[in-house]
């Protein structure tokens, strides 16, 4: 079963993209709980934290640095 996030990445479900790079995408939440509420989604599907692999270290670091960049830009 394909997750809603994979469908967003594949452009099967529309979303407002704030930022994108090869390994992740950042979108506005459709039901924001704060004035600014963004979702940083890795393009590699990782079902749970227990499914993280050593090779995901760079992806996780990228997610944090993109979060920092976006917050600074906003």
ABEGO torsion letter per residue (X at the ends): XBBAAAAAAAGABBBBBABBBAABBBBBBABBABABBBBBBBABBBABAAABBAAAAAAAAAAAAAAAAAAAAX
